[in-house]
């Protein structure tokens, strides 16, 4: 890559100078050029400054995929504010924790997010809400402003000096031994992070990426949006929601050359009935992370499109490993170290493990700014993760004789479902609020759609009776849709060691049995209109 600009606003201006009137991004409407986006970012930045937002202030975004979140990314960047994109389906204690922890003063949200957040705001630092939809402002304890009215004022943005090291975003990553931590991500991170994909040819000049990745994740903001901004003549289409049945047709109509998403999306597309025109497309590459080798080959044959799935990373650092786009590559691996990182596998004493033996993945950067800048207001956690000057991922892998890495397991008790990370600690705390529950433990069990399904093991209070219908109703009301356990096992006690610590490995090894409730088999699923 050529020399990077000092900040995201300058990166956008460079694209305006290069091809400012070419289609750049589309989400739920017409194509928007970089020139139009630059103008809109200027007005958003001016609006934020007009209500008192200054450099370093946190602005929380509680929005699904809609164009306003793209405007806010660039508007916050221009005024020097720190955007805090929150998972749009958070609710209850999940949402309150992150809103309070980031200490944002402004919340930008839609009507569904407003309904979830308004009752919680008195326990946060939020002093103003900007809503992109019409809402009942009387239901909110702080002033509510209309997004379009503010932006329509077309105020000029203040002149703010922004360096590569300045924090652009705080993105929460689910905790494994505690509550979620906010990863501080600099302007440099947003601009240097895409270097791996570009250098290894995952995205090339002129590529048009089509994705359902959410824009409240680094996958949407960095791997799709920023990569497309930085690669010459790149463009990107985001969908508002993922639809397996319509995905290929929409991507073809959009002129996409690259498909991008998490593995379950590719698997869901493959589960749709074949069509006569499946191979009639201009797709150069499909990026599905993760995806089993046999499923990759099946997708390639059906859609005549190369698939790549060998990659690994975290919000803290991505991509740590990735594969070369070569024929005959080993698809069961997670690739080799990307150009941005050194990678080792170590034991509990941070000693290198022999080739073929599992060890924790630890990394350090070879380029400036490709890693996070620490955890927001958690210096002890930052130091612990960076012990011995290597970032400890908490994940295990093995290395083969060819230098490729194979993912083994998570070292701690995190779960990943439907493309979302779920903190077992946070989920267990939420389930404990269910009447009649004396103890709970959650763990991952294998899913046919890749990633994990979630199993919750409940111990009922003495004299209490837990029924599937009431338990599921509680889950649906209190939990984000992606964190709702599929399986529930009610039993008399949890397996524990002599110190009383729940032995999660026992629960994982037990897997799924006939005496558990399977909510999917019982017809209890969360429909799209109940997700938020």
Buried (B, 14 or more C-beta within 10 A) or exposed (E): BEEBBBBBBBBBBBBBEEBBEBBBBBBEEEBBBBBBBBBBBBBBBBBBBEBEBEBEBBBBBBBBBBBBBBBBBBBBBBBBBBBBBBBBBBBBBBBBBBBBBBBBBBBBBBEBBBBBBBEBBEEBBBBBBBBBBEBEBEEBEBEBBBBEEBBEEEBEBBEBEBEBBBBBBBBBBBBBEEBBBBBBBBBBBBBBBBBBBBEBEBBBEEBBBBBBBBBBBBBBBBBBBBBBBBBEBBBBBBBEEBBBEBBBEBBBEBEBBBBBBBBBBBBBBBEBEEEEEBEEBEBBBBBBBBBBBEBBEBBEEBBEBBBBBBBBBBBBBBBBBBBEBEEEBEBBBBBBBBBBBEBBBBEEEBEEBEEEEBBBBBBBBEBBBBBBBBBBBBEEBBEEBBEEEBBBBBBBBBBEEEEBBBBBEBBBBBBBBBBBBBBBBBBBBBBEEBEBBEBBBBBBBEBEBBBBBBBBBBBBEEEEEBEBEEBBEBBBEBBBBBBBBBBBBBEEEBBEEEEEEBEBEBBBEBEBEEEBBBBEEEEBEBEEEEBB
